[in-house]
Amino acid sequence: MLEWYYVIAIIVGPLLFLMMLGLPVAFSFLAVNIVGAFLLLGGESGVRQVVMNTIDALTSFTLVPVALFMIMGEGMFQSRIAIDLMDTLDKWFGKLRGRLAFMAVGGGVLFSSLTGNSMGAIALLGSSLVPEMEKRGYKKPMSLGPILGSAGLAIMIPPSSLAVVLGVVAELSIGRVLIGIIVPGLLMALLYVLYIYIRVTIQPHLAPPFDVKPVPMAEKLHATAVNILPLGFVVFSVVGVIFLGWATPSEAAATGAFATLALAAAKRRLTWDVFSKSILGSANISVMVLLIVSGAVTFTQLLAYTGATFGMVDAIISLDISPSAIVLTMIGAVIFLGMFMGPLPIMLITLPIFIPVVLQFGFDPIWFAAMYLVAIETGSTSPPLGGALFVMKAVAPVGTTMNEIYRAAMPFILCDLAAILILFFVPQLVTWPVAYMFR
């Protein structure tokens, strides 16, 4: 049998080549998966086995919240609730330099707390903010980058569909995981804000100022009361019902979708057109996600069956270094895998191996889970194949190149790495909130 590093080179090499030829990601995965399974797993039987495992992965009940969170996101967008949210933030930011970039971060935090889906957040923020940024003269680092970074906060701020999956796969308390990721998510947002402020101060041409009509304080408060405070009902319908023990995460996703549509109805915006577009839009996005997930899961299965993934993981764990260094190495491996695979396949492969190692070393698994999710978010925005990069390419203005998206993402990847190091050296940022809520 070939060594694991040869197998990875044989499989990943053609995949990258097909990507460079311009073949869509899903079809690149499909081609490599079929040929790889046929050649490495025993011909037709190998292809059949990979297909069956892919079907099993896609029919997992843990994926139900993902589709329901898509409905939440589309409902917010089609009923213009999300647009009202962005307009209200716009009133508060006023003439602040780089205000649209700050709006991307603020919108990412708030929108993430409503949908828990990074792809939906990128689609919304990218389609609504990037054209306005381009019109105002914002350069790519300040138009694409903040959205790539802040939309990824959906992984870190409840409700997070990936946090739910992590809790299920790693057999951890989902409630503790959701509580544990709140401070890390806010820490990442703070790092993004600091970076944007420093960058636009040093290089003001990246975010040119423009005239903004002054808004009276009374109007700001009224907009906040009408457009932001009611969203607390949606947040409670997802997060609150889980913490109170009224619903499972999957059931909470359903109550969140219902609450979103109910809020649209309360605002008298739930027309048949809005409802149908929300359902069809979420179905289209869900199909896209499932297509990518199916390709990624099959790709992961291919690596697993050939022993490549486990060989790499074993090589990492068997390193003659300290337990803390091994933890950082595992986090680094997650980031590296995120450059080539989707978050769900990475979780399915690595968590069953990593969590026992963490427990054996005596580390808090919730602390590790928080860093793990930051690493997942980092990998999804990392070149060359981070999934968020391709979603951004789909909603970016015509003519935007992948190279421009890569360059815009890099500073925010560095912010994510800084967040991981802070959490590593200050684990109390994760453990204290969890201990307080579950005392």
Solvent accessible surface area in square Angstrom, and as a share of the most:
residue,aa,sasa,rsa
1,M,209,0.93
2,L,91,0.45
3,E,88,0.40
4,W,73,0.26
5,Y,107,0.41
6,Y,119,0.45
7,V,4,0.03
8,I,32,0.16
9,A,64,0.49
10,I,87,0.44
11,I,4,0.02
12,V,17,0.10
13,G,35,0.33
14,P,64,0.40
15,L,0,0.00
16,L,50,0.25
17,F,112,0.47
18,L,39,0.19
19,M,27,0.12
20,M,154,0.69
21,L,117,0.58
22,G,61,0.58
23,L,68,0.34
24,P,73,0.46
25,V,24,0.14
26,A,15,0.11
27,F,108,0.45
28,S,0,0.00
29,F,9,0.04
30,L,93,0.46
31,A,40,0.31
32,V,12,0.07
33,N,6,0.03
34,I,85,0.43
35,V,85,0.49
36,G,8,0.08
37,A,1,0.01
38,F,114,0.47
39,L,127,0.63
40,L,63,0.31
41,L,38,0.19
42,G,59,0.57
43,G,14,0.14
44,E,118,0.53
45,S,65,0.42
46,G,4,0.03
47,V,36,0.21
48,R,131,0.48
49,Q,91,0.41
50,V,3,0.02
51,V,73,0.42
52,M,99,0.44
53,N,24,0.12
54,T,13,0.08
55,I,86,0.43
56,D,89,0.46
57,A,16,0.12
58,L,47,0.24
59,T,102,0.59
60,S,41,0.26
61,F,143,0.59
62,T,29,0.17
63,L,23,0.11
64,V,54,0.31
65,P,1,0.01
66,V,25,0.15
67,A,45,0.35
68,L,36,0.18
69,F,4,0.02
70,M,5,0.02
71,I,34,0.17
72,M,0,0.00
73,G,9,0.09
74,E,23,0.10
75,G,1,0.01
76,M,0,0.00
77,F,73,0.31
78,Q,47,0.21
79,S,2,0.01
80,R,135,0.49
81,I,1,0.00
82,A,1,0.01
83,I,29,0.15
84,D,21,0.11
85,L,1,0.01
86,M,10,0.04
87,D,69,0.36
88,T,0,0.00
89,L,22,0.11
90,D,44,0.23
91,K,53,0.23
92,W,102,0.36
93,F,52,0.22
94,G,20,0.20
95,K,140,0.59
96,L,82,0.41
97,R,87,0.32
98,G,1,0.01
99,R,13,0.05
100,L,6,0.03
101,A,0,0.00
102,F,12,0.05
103,M,7,0.03
104,A,0,0.00
105,V,4,0.02
106,G,20,0.19
107,G,0,0.00
108,G,0,0.00
109,V,31,0.18
110,L,55,0.27
111,F,3,0.01
112,S,0,0.00
113,S,19,0.12
114,L,3,0.02
115,T,1,0.00
116,G,3,0.03
117,N,14,0.07
118,S,25,0.16
119,M,33,0.15
120,G,11,0.10
121,A,0,0.00
122,I,1,0.00
123,A,27,0.21
124,L,8,0.04
125,L,0,0.00
126,G,0,0.00
127,S,52,0.33
128,S,36,0.23
129,L,9,0.04
130,V,0,0.00
131,P,70,0.44
132,E,51,0.23
133,M,0,0.00
134,E,59,0.26
135,K,147,0.62
136,R,91,0.33
137,G,29,0.28
138,Y,8,0.03
139,K,93,0.40
140,K,49,0.21
141,P,35,0.22
142,M,0,0.00
143,S,0,0.00
144,L,0,0.00
145,G,0,0.00
146,P,0,0.00
147,I,0,0.00
148,L,1,0.01
149,G,1,0.01
150,S,0,0.00
151,A,0,0.00
152,G,3,0.03
153,L,0,0.00
154,A,0,0.00
155,I,6,0.03
156,M,0,0.00
157,I,14,0.07
158,P,7,0.05
159,P,4,0.02
160,S,0,0.00
161,S,7,0.05
162,L,27,0.13
163,A,0,0.00
164,V,8,0.05
165,V,2,0.01
166,L,0,0.00
167,G,2,0.02
168,V,68,0.39
169,V,36,0.21
170,A,9,0.07
171,E,155,0.70
172,L,28,0.14
173,S,50,0.32
174,I,32,0.16
175,G,13,0.13
176,R,89,0.32
177,V,1,0.00
178,L,2,0.01
179,I,9,0.05
180,G,1,0.01
181,I,1,0.01
182,I,57,0.29
183,V,46,0.27
184,P,0,0.00
185,G,0,0.00
186,L,91,0.45
187,L,26,0.13
188,M,0,0.00
189,A,10,0.08
190,L,96,0.48
191,L,31,0.15
192,Y,0,0.00
193,V,52,0.30
194,L,85,0.42
195,Y,39,0.15
196,I,0,0.00
197,Y,125,0.47
198,I,94,0.48
199,R,57,0.21
200,V,3,0.02
201,T,84,0.49
202,I,126,0.64
203,Q,63,0.28
204,P,59,0.37
205,H,105,0.47
206,L,10,0.05
207,A,0,0.00
208,P,39,0.25
209,P,91,0.57
210,F,41,0.17
211,D,138,0.71
212,V,30,0.17
213,K,170,0.72
214,P,109,0.68
215,V,38,0.22
216,P,83,0.52
217,M,109,0.49
218,A,76,0.59
219,E,74,0.33
220,K,35,0.15
221,L,100,0.50
222,H,120,0.54
223,A,6,0.05
224,T,30,0.17
225,A,49,0.38
226,V,65,0.37
227,N,24,0.12
228,I,35,0.18
229,L,120,0.60
230,P,41,0.26
231,L,9,0.04
232,G,39,0.37
233,F,108,0.45
234,V,0,0.00
235,V,45,0.26
236,F,90,0.38
237,S,10,0.06
238,V,1,0.00
239,V,16,0.09
240,G,10,0.10
241,V,14,0.08
242,I,24,0.12
243,F,66,0.28
244,L,97,0.48
245,G,63,0.61
246,W,168,0.59
247,A,19,0.15
248,T,70,0.41
249,P,23,0.15
250,S,13,0.08
251,E,89,0.40
252,A,0,0.00
253,A,0,0.00
254,A,48,0.37
255,T,52,0.30
256,G,0,0.00
257,A,8,0.06
258,F,145,0.61
259,A,1,0.01
260,T,0,0.00
261,L,28,0.14
262,A,35,0.27
263,L,15,0.08
264,A,1,0.00
265,A,49,0.38
266,A,79,0.61
267,K,45,0.19
268,R,221,0.81
269,R,76,0.28
270,L,61,0.30
271,T,74,0.43
272,W,194,0.68
273,D,78,0.40
274,V,21,0.12
275,F,70,0.29
276,S,25,0.16
277,K,98,0.42
278,S,0,0.00
279,I,63,0.32
280,L,115,0.57
281,G,15,0.14
282,S,5,0.03
283,A,46,0.36
284,N,106,0.55
285,I,30,0.15
286,S,18,0.12
287,V,96,0.55
288,M,73,0.32
289,V,15,0.09
290,L,72,0.36
291,L,89,0.44
292,I,36,0.18
293,V,21,0.12
294,S,22,0.14
295,G,7,0.07
296,A,1,0.01
297,V,2,0.01
298,T,16,0.09
299,F,0,0.00
300,T,4,0.02
301,Q,39,0.17
302,L,0,0.00
303,L,5,0.03
304,A,13,0.10
305,Y,88,0.34
306,T,12,0.07
307,G,29,0.28
308,A,0,0.00
309,T,3,0.02
310,F,83,0.34
311,G,19,0.19
312,M,16,0.07
313,V,1,0.00
314,D,83,0.43
315,A,38,0.29
316,I,23,0.12
317,I,43,0.22
318,S,88,0.57
319,L,84,0.42
320,D,150,0.78
321,I,79,0.40
322,S,61,0.39
323,P,61,0.38
324,S,45,0.29
325,A,34,0.26
326,I,10,0.05
327,V,0,0.00
328,L,59,0.29
329,T,41,0.24
330,M,0,0.00
331,I,3,0.02
332,G,34,0.33
333,A,9,0.07
334,V,0,0.00
335,I,20,0.10
336,F,93,0.39
337,L,9,0.05
338,G,3,0.03
339,M,53,0.24
340,F,28,0.12
341,M,14,0.06
342,G,15,0.14
343,P,35,0.22
344,L,14,0.07
345,P,1,0.01
346,I,2,0.01
347,M,0,0.00
348,L,69,0.34
349,I,19,0.10
350,T,0,0.00
351,L,1,0.00
352,P,72,0.45
353,I,39,0.20
354,F,0,0.00
355,I,10,0.05
356,P,71,0.44
357,V,18,0.10
358,V,0,0.00
359,L,97,0.48
360,Q,150,0.67
361,F,67,0.28
362,G,66,0.63
363,F,51,0.21
364,D,58,0.30
365,P,28,0.17
366,I,15,0.08
367,W,13,0.05
368,F,0,0.00
369,A,1,0.00
370,A,1,0.00
371,M,0,0.00
372,Y,0,0.00
373,L,0,0.00
374,V,0,0.00
375,A,0,0.00
376,I,2,0.01
377,E,0,0.00
378,T,0,0.00
379,G,0,0.00
380,S,14,0.09
381,T,6,0.03
382,S,4,0.03
383,P,33,0.20
384,P,42,0.26
385,L,13,0.06
386,G,0,0.00
387,G,22,0.21
388,A,9,0.07
389,L,0,0.00
390,F,50,0.21
391,V,8,0.04
392,M,0,0.00
393,K,82,0.35
394,A,79,0.61
395,V,40,0.23
396,A,14,0.11
397,P,42,0.26
398,V,161,0.93
399,G,66,0.64
400,T,6,0.04
401,T,67,0.39
402,M,43,0.19
403,N,83,0.43
404,E,45,0.20
405,I,0,0.00
406,Y,52,0.20
407,R,142,0.52
408,A,1,0.01
409,A,1,0.01
410,M,84,0.37
411,P,24,0.15
412,F,4,0.02
413,I,11,0.06
414,L,108,0.54
415,C,15,0.09
416,D,1,0.01
417,L,66,0.33
418,A,38,0.29
419,A,0,0.00
420,I,6,0.03
421,L,89,0.44
422,I,59,0.30
423,L,1,0.00
424,F,27,0.11
425,F,144,0.60
426,V,63,0.36
427,P,40,0.25
428,Q,67,0.30
429,L,55,0.27
430,V,0,0.00
431,T,35,0.20
432,W,173,0.61
433,P,36,0.22
434,V,10,0.06
435,A,60,0.46
436,Y,139,0.53
437,M,99,0.44
438,F,79,0.33
439,R,206,0.75
